Amino acid sequence: MEHNDDRPSLSQRERNILRLVVEQFVDTAGPVGSRSLAKEKNVDLSPATIRNTMADLEDMGYLDHPYTSAGRIPTQLGYRTFVDELMDTPELSDVEKEVLKVKLARLVSDTDELLSESTRLLSKLTNLLGIALSPRLSSGVLERLDIVPLSRSRLMFVLSIEGGVVKTVVIETESLPPRSKIDRVVSLLNERLAGLTLREIRDTYEERLRDLPDETGLVQLVIDESTLLFSEPDEGRLQFDGTQNILAQPEFQEPDDIRHLIETIEDEDRIVQVLENLFEANPEAVGQAIVRIGSETDEEEMDAYSIVMSPYRLGSTVGSLGVIGPKRMDYGRAVALVEKMASAVNRPSDDGPSLEDPSLPS
């Protein structure tokens, strides 16, 4: 986790009070008063001492108090310090680990289904919005290209990318060669292209393919349609689930707040950019949670929300998954679930997701 050295340093008492304010505010969604903290079982301080400490924390920018309430709520700096220095990351229960293992084990061969189920589970277990970004394909290594006739004039090209990602493209053609000739061309195409990244193929397909014998016209079709076949899809990389779960949070009781949330998550380009920026700033973070609180994302529309994300690897490609929610979220639990989910989906080479994580019950 990052540490911002510019923040004012805290005494042990101030650290304890800040941690308790964040935990109680996350639990109750209401401003936290000194009297309610004084009743906590491991707090041996008078309400007056707590009140003074909370006032000091407010002066330093860790707490704020809304409108006329006497209680305090955490600021962005308060949450950041809690996440970096004060929170515990809880162990998931055996039941939760078993649910993750069983639900995901059935889906090892279908990346889209795997990510869809991951977002559903993350939302259900956190009451936040589960979100997943499928990997950028340009860095994916082509394992095999297949051509499947669908009708007399339509062919489906199936690109199997290392790590289990599959891209399919349907292309119209004027005439369909016999199956045996298609298989021969597929074999030649794989000799030339398998083992290269899609970016390498896109940059060099002409010199790699133009001398191939081609009585079927299929090689020329691949050359003509190379942009479609070997480029990144413009959309459809983002999946999210659980809008109904997050709308149960007290932050989304007003129609304007709900509308803002829906508009934000439906702006796919922007969310994709936020998630890609997160990974680019933390390229070693595969399997580790990255937490961004409010304006730390540098996107004004995201100022009201926090993101807990972890990159995962499928072969040579990287995607990310996690949760988006209000700044008032149970960060420890979100981090634990997101890291566990990312390690279950992670497939660094073509050997299936790592569901035999030693911390998952067998």
Secondary structure, 3 states (H helix, E strand, C coil): CCCCCCCCCCCHHHHHHHHHHHHHHHHHCCCECHHHHHCCCCCCCCHHHHHHHHHHHHHCCCEECCCCCCCEEECHHHHHHHHHHHCCCCCCCHHHHHHHHHHHHCCCCCHHHHHHHHHHHHHHHHCCEEEEECCCHHHCEEEEEEEEEEECCEEEEEEEECCCEEEEEEEECCCCCCHHHHHHHHHHHHHHHCCCEHHHHHHHHHHHHCCCCCCCCHHHHHHHCHHHHHCCCCCCCEEEECHHHHCCCHHHCCHHHHHHHHHHHHCHHHHHHHHHHHHHHCCCCCCCCEEEEHHHHCCHHHCCEEEEEEEEEECCEEEEEEEEEECCCCHHHHHHHHHHHHHHHCECCCCCCCCCCCCCCC
